[in-house]
Amino acid sequence: MIEREEQKKLEEIVTQYFEFSSLEVTGESVTFRVPSFHFQPEQNFNLLSRELDKQGYLTFTSTGDVDEIIVMPKPPSRGKRESRIKLVLFIVTVLSILYFGYTYQVSYQGLSNPVGSFLSSLLFYLLPLSVILAGREASKYAAMKRNGMQYSLPIFIPNPLGIGSMGTINTPNKPYVSKRAMVEAGSFSIIAGFLISTVFLVIGSLTTYNFPPSAPIVNSPVQTIGSPLIMQFIVNRLIPSNGILDPLALAGWSGIVITAFNALPLGFLDGGLIASALFGRNATYLSYFSILVIVGLGIIYPPWIILAVFALLVGLRGPQPLNNLSRLKFNTKVIAAVSFAIIVVGVAPFPFHAGINTFQASTSQEYFLVHGGQDSIQLNVTVNNTGLSTIVPAFEVSPSVEFQLSGESRSISPGSQFNYTMNFLLPKGLPLGFNHYEITVYSGSYFKTLDVTIMKVNTTPALLFDNNIPYTFAPNTNGMVLLNLTSAMPDSLYIVSIGGPNISFSYYPQNNFSRITYSQNLAYILSSPNELASSNITLDPGIPLTLTFKLTSIPAYWYIVAYDSNYNAAIAVYKSTK
């Protein structure tokens, strides 16, 4: 109950700023009727509110037959429990952002170093996104200070299922003093977040274009979702793009999406503050519509449900200012319109969908024959993107050899394929015999391994096919091939066939009416059907051994190699008649 002395004190303070026609004391409140309220500067109410706040009172306006100023004791503070909840949510949000940034960084660069990936995610995702969120809150702080309000720490909304965070909700400890304060607090935050995010997006997009990723498997937002309009302009038009977002650009993109959704006219979100200032209690209908939209999107993209839950917990009905009788000026309405426009240019219904990308990789040739000082080989690798987003494959060879790759950093869109040409620069000390290599094609954490075998031999005049080094042959019209192998000394020889994909031929051993059919890319030629693949053929000096083959399919390449234990060899090379 307001005491008489307390009432007199309130009358003296109110009289300094407004002329009132009457007052009414009801319980814990005093109502001053002010017929000339609209003829007084808005600053008068702000000054009155601040002075009474120091005295422990809350001051707000009401409308009826006559405009009224109502003064009542301030409600008790929310206590430490709310601060602890905010701290927990802040920590969870930081961890969510770091987790998403780490998984994206690993996918983007394909780094096998967990420490390096962790540090990169800190520097290129957590830090810039934190700058964006801090910039939004700093601008809100400036707007509240500008209007004589006390800033309170926001509620951070974690999003471990998506981009790490859904933004913040700021519920001040004290009500907003005016409609202008609400518009400025919401608009400054939206515009600042949008501008800072755009800067990071531009810098990151330039980095992506000039220094493309070595092995991204990420779902590129450019390719797989309805991107924000501003992003389509920056990434697809203003700045050339290979379709993959650099983590720094992704932080900017995430900031744009977060800012745009926080601009929705919903409850205590930034857009909700603006809507409540513009439309008063009618803004509640916009809140209902916004929550239905978010829940609808959440059916397809579940992380949006998190934002809806927090908005419901805080309240769908936005705040009402202490001075709800003031009228907004034209420039304030323009700022509000710009803020709502950011919804159109920045919102993305499906901000990120982390899936497993897949691709197929194949090589045109698995087995190679080198001789006579040959220092390189060339093969084609085909990569077919069977996943849902653009990839830029990277290549490694083990054991390590120097190689040149055509089409490096070439992006492959979903459903497309690209043929890469690899030139192996053979090491000078490549040993004679069979040398096995693995080509790893990888994109992020997904990879395919291709096996390549290089057979190195020495050609010698002591061992020949039809007296040629090497001998080039072609089958007759019936597909038959006759090769005469001679040696200057008694030798135990292995004879091997190296053929291209889908090769098929038959071998007819001497003095044997049966035949042996082969369809392998690498096959040892046997002297009889009952011998093992590791068996050899003994050749008498000067006496030719006739090898009879019948080719049943046309190979891309075919070598017949006869070699001894020291890899001295005779070579016959197939020449296509086409």
C-alpha positions in Angstrom: 0.0 0.0 0.0 1.3 3.4 -1.0 1.7 5.7 2.0 0.7 9.4 2.0 4.3 10.7 2.2 5.4 8.3 -0.5 2.5 9.5 -2.7 3.5 13.1 -2.2 7.1 12.3 -3.2 5.9 10.7 -6.4 3.7 13.7 -7.2 6.6 16.0 -6.9 8.8 14.0 -9.2 6.0 13.5 -11.9 5.2 17.2 -11.8 8.7 18.1 -12.9 8.0 16.5 -16.3 4.2 16.3 -16.8 1.1 18.2 -15.9 -1.6 15.8 -14.6 -5.2 16.4 -14.1 -5.8 13.9 -11.4 -4.3 10.8 -9.7 -5.6 7.6 -8.3 -4.0 5.3 -5.7 -4.8 1.6 -6.2 -3.0 -0.8 -3.9 0.7 -0.7 -4.8 0.3 1.7 -7.7 -0.3 5.4 -8.4 -2.0 6.4 -11.7 -1.5 9.9 -13.0 -3.9 11.1 -15.8 -2.0 13.3 -18.3 -4.3 14.8 -21.0 -1.4 16.6 -22.7 0.9 13.6 -22.9 1.4 13.6 -26.7 2.3 17.3 -26.5 5.3 16.6 -24.3 8.7 15.5 -25.6 9.3 11.8 -25.4 12.5 12.5 -23.6 10.5 13.7 -20.6 9.1 10.3 -20.0 12.5 8.7 -20.3 13.9 11.1 -17.7 11.0 10.5 -15.4 11.4 6.7 -15.8 15.1 6.9 -15.0 14.6 9.1 -11.9 11.8 6.9 -10.5 13.9 3.8 -11.3 16.6 5.1 -8.9 13.9 5.5 -6.3 12.9 1.8 -6.8 9.8 2.4 -9.0 8.6 1.1 -12.3 7.0 3.6 -14.6 4.8 2.8 -17.7 2.0 4.3 -19.7 -1.6 3.2 -20.4 -4.3 4.5 -22.7 -8.0 4.9 -22.1 -10.3 7.9 -22.2 -7.2 9.9 -20.9 -3.5 8.9 -21.3 -2.1 7.7 -18.0 1.3 7.3 -16.3 1.3 4.4 -13.8 4.0 4.2 -11.1 4.5 1.0 -9.0 7.3 -0.6 -7.0 9.8 -2.6 -9.1 9.3 -6.4 -9.0 12.0 -8.4 -7.4 15.0 -9.4 -9.5 15.2 -12.8 -11.2 18.0 -13.9 -9.0 21.1 -16.0 -9.6 19.3 -19.1 -10.9 18.7 -17.4 -14.3 22.3 -16.3 -14.5 23.4 -19.9 -14.0 21.1 -21.1 -16.7 22.4 -18.5 -19.1 26.0 -19.5 -18.3 25.2 -23.2 -19.0 23.6 -22.4 -22.3 26.5 -20.2 -23.3 29.0 -23.0 -22.6 26.8 -25.5 -24.5 26.6 -23.1 -27.5 30.3 -22.6 -27.6 30.9 -26.4 -27.6 28.2 -26.9 -30.3 29.8 -24.3 -32.5 33.2 -25.8 -31.9 32.0 -29.3 -32.7 30.3 -28.2 -35.9 33.3 -26.2 -36.9 35.7 -29.1 -36.2 33.6 -31.6 -38.3 33.3 -29.2 -41.1 37.0 -28.4 -41.1 37.9 -32.1 -41.2 35.6 -32.6 -44.2 36.8 -29.5 -45.9 40.5 -30.1 -45.7 40.6 -33.8 -45.1 43.1 -33.2 -42.4 44.5 -36.3 -40.6 45.9 -34.1 -37.8 43.2 -33.8 -35.1 45.1 -31.0 -33.4 45.4 -29.0 -36.6 41.7 -29.5 -37.4 40.8 -28.4 -33.9 42.9 -25.2 -34.1 41.6 -24.4 -37.5 38.0 -24.8 -36.3 38.8 -22.4 -33.5 40.4 -19.8 -35.7 38.2 -20.0 -38.8 34.7 -20.9 -37.5 34.3 -20.5 -33.7 36.2 -17.1 -33.6 34.4 -15.4 -36.6 31.0 -16.7 -35.5 31.7 -15.5 -32.0 32.6 -12.1 -33.4 29.3 -12.0 -35.3 27.3 -12.9 -32.2 29.3 -10.5 -30.1 28.8 -7.7 -32.7 25.1 -8.3 -32.5 25.0 -8.0 -28.8 27.4 -5.0 -28.7 25.1 -3.1 -31.1 22.1 -4.0 -28.8 24.1 -2.8 -25.8 24.8 0.5 -27.6 21.0 0.9 -28.5 20.0 0.2 -24.9 22.5 2.6 -23.5 21.4 5.2 -26.0 17.9 4.9 -24.6 19.0 4.9 -21.0 18.4 1.2 -20.4 20.5 -1.4 -18.5 21.8 -4.2 -20.8 21.4 -7.8 -19.6 23.2 -10.8 -20.9 21.3 -12.8 -23.6 20.2 -16.4 -23.7 22.4 -18.3 -26.1 20.6 -21.0 -28.2 22.8 -24.0 -28.9 22.3 -26.0 -32.1 24.4 -29.2 -31.9 22.4 -30.7 -34.7 23.1 -28.0 -37.2 25.4 -25.0 -37.5 26.3 -24.7 -33.8 24.0 -21.9 -32.7 20.6 -20.5 -33.5 21.5 -17.0 -32.2 20.4 -15.3 -28.9 17.3 -14.1 -27.2 17.7 -11.0 -25.0 15.2 -10.6 -22.2 16.3 -7.4 -20.3 15.9 -7.3 -16.5 13.9 -4.1 -17.0 11.2 -3.3 -19.6 12.0 -1.3 -22.7 11.4 2.4 -22.0 9.9 3.2 -25.5 8.9 1.9 -28.8 12.0 3.6 -30.3 14.2 1.7 -27.8 12.7 -1.6 -28.9 13.1 -0.8 -32.7 16.7 0.3 -32.2 17.7 -2.7 -29.9 16.2 -5.1 -32.5 17.3 -3.3 -35.6 20.9 -2.5 -34.6 21.5 -6.1 -33.7 20.0 -7.4 -37.0 21.9 -4.9 -39.2 25.2 -5.3 -37.4 25.0 -9.1 -37.5 24.2 -9.0 -41.2 27.0 -6.6 -42.1 29.7 -8.4 -40.1 28.5 -11.8 -41.5 28.7 -10.4 -45.0 32.3 -9.3 -44.5 33.3 -12.8 -43.4 31.4 -14.3 -46.2 33.1 -12.1 -48.8 36.6 -12.7 -47.3 36.0 -16.4 -47.0 34.6 -16.7 -50.6 37.7 -15.0 -52.0 39.8 -17.4 -50.0 37.9 -20.3 -51.3 38.3 -19.2 -54.9 42.0 -18.4 -54.7 43.0 -21.2 -52.4 40.5 -24.0 -53.1 40.2 -26.9 -50.6 42.3 -30.0 -51.2 39.6 -32.5 -50.3 36.2 -31.2 -49.4 33.3 -33.6 -48.8 31.1 -31.1 -47.2 27.6 -30.5 -48.5 28.0 -27.2 -50.2 25.2 -24.8 -49.4 25.6 -23.3 -52.9 24.6 -26.6 -54.5 22.3 -28.4 -52.1 20.0 -25.9 -50.4 18.0 -22.8 -51.1 20.7 -20.3 -50.2 20.1 -16.8 -48.9 19.7 -14.3 -51.6 22.7 -12.3 -50.5 24.8 -15.4 -50.6 23.7 -16.2 -54.1 24.8 -12.7 -55.2 28.2 -12.7 -53.4 29.2 -16.3 -54.1 27.6 -16.9 -57.4 27.8 -13.5 -59.1 30.1 -11.0 -57.3 32.8 -13.5 -56.5 33.5 -16.6 -58.7 33.1 -19.8 -56.7 34.0 -23.4 -57.0 30.9 -24.3 -55.1 32.5 -25.1 -51.7 32.4 -22.7 -48.8 35.6 -22.0 -46.9 35.1 -22.4 -43.1 35.5 -18.6 -42.8 32.8 -18.1 -45.5 30.6 -20.7 -43.8 30.9 -18.7 -40.5 29.7 -15.6 -42.4 27.0 -17.6 -44.1 25.9 -19.1 -40.7 25.8 -15.6 -39.2 23.5 -14.4 -42.0 21.2 -17.3 -41.5 21.1 -16.8 -37.7 20.6 -13.1 -38.1 17.8 -13.5 -40.6 15.9 -16.0 -38.5 16.3 -13.8 -35.4 14.7 -11.1 -37.5 11.4 -13.1 -37.6 8.6 -11.2 -35.8 8.4 -13.7 -32.9 8.2 -13.0 -29.2 11.5 -11.7 -27.8 13.6 -12.3 -30.9 15.0 -9.1 -32.5 12.2 -9.1 -35.1 9.7 -9.6 -32.3 10.9 -6.5 -30.5 10.4 -4.5 -33.7 7.0 -6.0 -34.5 5.8 -5.3 -30.9 6.9 -1.7 -31.3 5.2 -1.3 -34.6 1.9 -3.2 -34.0 1.6 -3.4 -30.3 -0.4 -6.4 -29.0 -1.4 -7.3 -32.6 2.2 -8.4 -33.1 1.2 -11.6 -31.2 -0.5 -12.8 -34.4 2.8 -12.5 -36.2 4.4 -14.5 -33.5 1.9 -17.3 -33.9 2.5 -17.3 -37.7 6.2 -17.3 -37.2 6.2 -20.2 -34.8 4.0 -22.2 -37.2 6.5 -21.5 -40.0 9.5 -22.6 -37.9 7.7 -25.8 -36.7 6.8 -26.5 -40.3 10.4 -26.2 -41.4 11.4 -28.3 -38.4 9.6 -31.2 -39.8 12.1 -31.2 -42.7 15.1 -29.7 -40.9 14.8 -30.7 -37.2 17.3 -28.2 -35.7 14.8 -25.3 -36.3 12.6 -26.9 -33.6 15.3 -25.8 -31.0 14.6 -22.2 -31.9 10.9 -22.7 -31.6 11.2 -24.4 -28.2 13.3 -21.5 -26.8 10.9 -18.9 -28.3 7.9 -20.7 -26.6 9.7 -20.9 -23.3 10.5 -17.1 -23.3 7.0 -16.3 -24.6 5.2 -15.7 -27.9 3.9 -12.3 -26.8 6.6 -9.7 -27.3 7.4 -7.1 -24.7 5.5 -3.9 -24.3 7.4 -0.6 -23.7 7.0 1.5 -20.6 6.0 4.3 -22.9 3.6 2.7 -25.4 1.9 6.1 -26.1 4.8 7.5 -28.1 4.8 7.6 -31.9 7.6 6.3 -34.0 9.4 8.8 -36.3 9.8 8.1 -40.0 13.5 7.3 -39.8 12.9 4.7 -37.0 10.3 3.0 -39.3 12.8 3.0 -42.1 15.3 1.2 -39.9 12.6 -1.3 -38.9 11.8 -1.9 -42.6 15.5 -2.5 -43.4 15.7 -5.1 -40.6 12.7 -7.0 -41.9 14.1 -6.9 -45.4 17.1 -8.9 -44.1 14.7 -11.9 -43.6 14.1 -12.0 -47.3 17.7 -11.7 -48.4 19.2 -13.8 -45.6 16.9 -16.6 -44.5 17.6 -20.2 -45.6 15.1 -22.9 -44.8 17.7 -25.6 -44.8 20.9 -24.1 -43.5 23.0 -27.2 -43.4 22.6 -30.9 -44.0 25.5 -33.1 -43.0 25.4 -36.2 -45.0 27.8 -38.9 -46.3 29.0 -38.1 -49.7 30.1 -40.9 -52.0 31.9 -41.2 -55.2 33.3 -43.9 -57.5 36.9 -43.9 -58.8 38.5 -46.1 -61.5 41.7 -46.1 -63.5 42.1 -46.8 -67.2 45.1 -49.1 -66.6 46.1 -51.2 -63.6 49.3 -52.7 -65.0 52.2 -51.0 -66.7 55.4 -52.1 -68.4 58.5 -49.9 -68.4 61.8 -50.5 -70.1 64.6 -48.9 -72.0 65.1 -45.8 -69.7 61.4 -44.9 -69.6 61.1 -42.3 -66.8 57.3 -41.7 -66.6 53.9 -43.4 -67.1 50.5 -41.8 -67.7 47.1 -43.0 -66.6 43.6 -41.7 -66.4 41.6 -41.7 -63.3 37.8 -41.2 -63.5 35.9 -39.9 -60.5 32.1 -40.2 -60.6 30.3 -38.1 -57.9 27.5 -40.3 -56.6 26.9 -38.1 -53.6 24.6 -35.1 -52.9 27.0 -32.2 -53.1 30.0 -30.8 -55.0 33.4 -32.4 -54.3 36.9 -31.5 -55.2 38.9 -34.8 -55.0 42.5 -34.9 -53.9 45.1 -37.6 -54.7 47.9 -39.3 -52.9 50.3 -42.0 -54.0 51.9 -44.6 -51.8 54.8 -45.3 -51.7 55.4 -41.6 -52.4 56.3 -40.6 -56.0 56.2 -37.3 -57.7 53.3 -36.9 -60.0 51.5 -34.3 -62.1 47.8 -34.0 -62.2 45.7 -32.4 -64.8 42.4 -30.9 -63.6 43.6 -30.4 -60.0 41.1 -28.6 -57.8 38.4 -29.3 -60.3 35.0 -29.4 -58.7 32.6 -32.2 -59.6 28.9 -31.6 -59.1 26.5 -34.3 -58.0 25.8 -36.9 -60.7 28.8 -35.8 -62.8 32.2 -37.3 -63.4 35.6 -36.0 -64.4 38.6 -37.7 -66.0 42.0 -36.8 -64.4 45.3 -37.4 -66.1 48.1 -38.5 -63.8 51.8 -38.4 -65.0 53.9 -40.6 -62.7 57.5 -39.4 -62.6 59.3 -42.7 -61.9 62.1 -42.6 -59.4 65.6 -43.2 -60.8 66.2 -46.1 -58.5 63.0 -48.0 -59.4 63.9 -51.6 -59.0 63.5 -54.3 -61.7 60.4 -56.5 -61.2 56.9 -55.7 -60.0 56.4 -52.4 -58.2 53.1 -51.9 -56.4 51.5 -48.5 -55.7 48.3 -47.3 -54.2 46.5 -44.3 -55.5 44.2 -42.8 -52.8 41.4 -40.6 -54.1 39.8 -38.8 -51.2 37.4 -36.0 -50.4 37.2 -35.2 -46.7 36.9 -38.4 -44.7 35.7 -40.5 -47.7 38.2 -42.1 -50.0 38.8 -44.8 -52.6 42.0 -46.7 -53.2 43.2 -47.8 -56.6 46.0 -50.4 -57.1 48.6 -49.9 -59.8 51.5 -52.3 -60.6 54.5 -51.2 -62.7 56.6 -54.0 -64.1 60.2 -52.9 -64.9 62.4 -55.1 -67.2 65.6 -54.9 -69.1 65.4 -55.7 -72.8 68.3 -57.7 -74.3 69.2 -59.1 -77.8 69.8 -62.5 -76.1 66.0 -62.8 -75.6 63.7 -61.8 -78.5 60.2 -62.2 -79.9 60.6 -62.6 -83.7 64.0 -60.9 -83.5 62.7 -57.5 -82.5 63.0 -55.3 -79.4 60.2 -55.0 -78.9 58.1 -56.9 -81.4 54.8 -55.4 -82.5 52.1 -57.8 -83.6 48.6 -57.8 -84.8 46.2 -60.8 -85.0 45.1 -62.2 -88.3 41.5 -62.1 -89.5 40.6 -65.0 -87.3 42.1 -63.4 -84.2 45.1 -65.7 -84.2 48.5 -64.6 -83.0 51.8 -66.5 -83.5 54.9 -65.4 -81.5 58.3 -67.0 -81.9 60.4 -66.7 -78.8 64.2 -67.3 -79.1 67.0 -67.2 -76.6 70.8 -67.2 -77.0 71.3 -69.3 -73.9 69.3 -72.0 -72.0 66.8 -70.2 -69.8 63.9 -70.9 -67.5 61.4 -68.2 -68.4 58.2 -66.8 -67.1 55.7 -65.6 -69.6 53.2 -63.0 -68.5 50.3 -61.3 -70.3 49.5 -57.7 -69.4 46.2 -56.6 -70.9 43.6 -53.9 -70.7 40.1 -54.1 -69.3 37.8 -56.8 -70.6 40.7 -58.6 -72.3 39.9 -62.2 -73.2 42.1 -64.7 -75.1 43.0 -68.3 -75.4 46.5 -69.9 -75.3 47.3 -73.1 -77.2 50.3 -75.0 -75.6 52.7 -76.7 -78.0 51.9 -80.4 -78.8 48.6 -80.1 -76.9 45.2 -79.9 -78.5 43.6 -78.3 -75.5 43.6 -74.6 -74.8 43.7 -72.3 -71.8 41.4 -69.3 -71.6 42.4 -66.1 -69.8 40.4 -63.0 -69.0 42.7 -61.4 -66.3 44.5 -58.1 -66.8 47.7 -59.9 -65.5 48.0 -63.6 -66.3 50.9 -66.0 -66.4 51.0 -68.1 -69.5 51.3 -71.8 -68.8 52.9 -74.5 -70.9 50.1 -76.9 -70.2 46.6 -76.6 -68.5 47.8 -78.6 -65.5 50.7 -76.3 -64.4 50.6 -73.8 -61.7 50.8 -70.1 -62.4 54.2 -69.8 -60.8 55.7 -72.5 -63.1 58.2 -71.5 -65.8 59.0 -72.6 -69.3 62.4 -73.9 -70.3 63.8 -72.7 -73.6 66.7 -74.3 -75.5 69.3 -72.0 -77.1 68.6 -71.1 -80.7 65.4 -73.2 -80.8 62.3 -71.0 -81.2 59.3 -71.5 -79.0 56.1 -70.7 -80.8 53.3 -69.2 -78.7 49.9 -69.5 -80.2 47.0 -67.2 -79.0 43.5 -66.5 -80.2 42.2 -63.0 -79.2 38.5 -63.2 -78.4 38.0 -59.5 -77.4 39.7 -56.3 -78.5 41.8 -54.9 -75.6 42.9 -51.3 -75.2 46.5 -52.6 -74.8 48.2 -55.9 -74.6 51.8 -57.0 -73.8 53.3 -60.4 -73.8 56.5 -60.5 -71.7 58.9 -63.4 -71.4 61.5 -62.8 -68.6 64.1 -64.6 -66.6 64.8 -64.4 -62.9 66.9 -61.2 -63.4 64.0 -59.6 -65.3 65.8 -59.7 -68.6 62.9 -59.8 -71.0 61.5 -60.1 -74.5 58.5 -58.0 -75.2 55.7 -58.3 -77.7 53.3 -55.4 -78.1 49.8 -55.6 -79.5 48.9 -53.2 -82.2 45.2 -52.7 -82.9 44.1 -53.1 -86.5 41.3 -50.6 -86.0 
